[in-house]
Amino acid sequence: MVGAAAEHDLEIVAAVARARNYQSERVEGRLRVLAPAGFAGELNRGAMEAGVVLTQLYTEHTSLEETFFSLTEGTTTTEGAAA
């Protein structure tokens, strides 16, 4: 998650992420960048080069349950179903 002092700064950070082929989304006034944790340093450097000072930068870890649902989302099974 990324926080910045000004709303328009988050747009700049989102552009930095997009330039490196990562998506982002707004969540409660912050920006969630959908990228590996190792990208955080590069994102911070890119933001600084663009003149943005980040006020927050931390990684989020998904739970096993969230990972399972994201992998199985939209799939259905008929195995064992009565005809």
TARAGI-V443948 format. One record per pair of residues at least 12 apart in sequence whose C-alpha atoms are under 10 Angstrom apart, sorted by the first residue. I is the first residue (numbers start at 0). J is the second residue. D is the distance in whole Angstrom. If there is no record, write none. Layout:
# TARAGI-V443948
((I J D) (I J D))
This chain:
# TARAGI-V443948
((0 23 10) (0 24 10) (0 25 9) (0 26 9) (0 29 7) (0 30 6) (0 31 5) (0 32 7) (0 33 9) (0 39 9) (0 55 7) (0 56 6) (0 57 5) (0 58 6) (0 59 7) (1 13 10) (1 25 10) (1 26 10) (1 28 9) (1 29 6) (1 30 5) (1 31 6) (1 32 8) (1 39 9) (1 42 10) (1 43 9) (1 53 7) (1 54 7) (1 55 5) (1 56 5) (1 57 7) (1 58 9) (2 28 8) (2 29 5) (2 30 7) (2 31 9) (2 52 9) (2 53 6) (2 54 5) (2 55 4) (2 56 7) (2 57 9) (3 28 9) (3 29 8) (3 30 9) (3 46 10) (3 51 8) (3 52 7) (3 53 5) (3 54 5) (3 55 7) (3 56 9) (4 51 9) (4 52 8) (4 53 7) (4 54 6) (4 55 9) (5 28 10) (5 51 9) (5 52 10) (5 53 10) (5 54 10) (6 28 8) (6 29 9) (6 30 10) (7 51 10) (8 46 9) (8 49 9) (8 50 9) (8 51 6) (8 52 8) (8 53 9) (9 25 9) (9 28 9) (9 29 7) (9 30 7) (9 31 10) (9 46 9) (9 51 9) (9 53 9) (10 23 10) (10 25 10) (10 30 9) (11 45 9) (11 46 7) (11 49 7) (11 50 9) (11 51 8) (12 30 8) (12 32 9) (12 42 8) (12 43 9) (12 45 8) (12 46 6) (12 47 9) (12 49 8) (12 50 10) (12 51 8) (12 52 10) (12 53 9) (13 25 9) (13 30 8) (13 31 9) (13 32 8) (13 42 9) (13 46 9) (14 45 10) (14 46 9) (14 49 10) (15 41 9) (15 42 7) (15 43 9) (15 44 10) (15 45 6) (15 46 7) (15 48 10) (15 49 8) (16 32 7) (16 33 9) (16 34 8) (16 38 9) (16 41 9) (16 42 7) (16 45 9) (16 46 9) (17 32 9) (18 45 10) (19 34 10) (19 38 10) (19 41 10) (19 42 9) (20 33 10) (20 34 9) (21 33 6) (21 34 6) (21 35 9) (21 38 10) (22 34 8) (29 55 9) (29 56 10) (30 55 10) (30 56 10) (31 56 10) (31 57 10) (31 58 9) (31 59 9) (32 58 9) (32 59 10) (33 59 10) (34 58 9) (35 58 9) (35 59 10) (36 57 9) (36 58 6) (36 59 8) (36 60 9) (37 58 9) (38 58 10) (39 56 7) (39 57 8) (39 58 8) (40 56 9) (42 56 9) (43 56 8))
